[in-house]
């Protein structure tokens, strides 16, 4: 019983370490791997061994890559804005709101001054 508990905890520790040290691929790396597979210079199994990924990962990335290309070519131009784009747009929005507020104040002042002249 004691030995079984030690083995169980050791295997769960190893599993946890593997989970925490799992490599995360950037989108650029995924695209390069998929394109390398599409070129067909090496087998998919060899390609996956070379990059240290499971074949299922490759096929999932390949499917997503091809679906994205299909959507783009069919005219679906919707895309998510990057963080920097959103930040820039928010900054521009605030500047425009400030400008509108200043111009509104100037219009009020000019209207009041015109009323005073009448």
Order of alpha helices (4+ residues) and beta strands (2+ residues): alpha-alpha-alpha-alpha-alpha
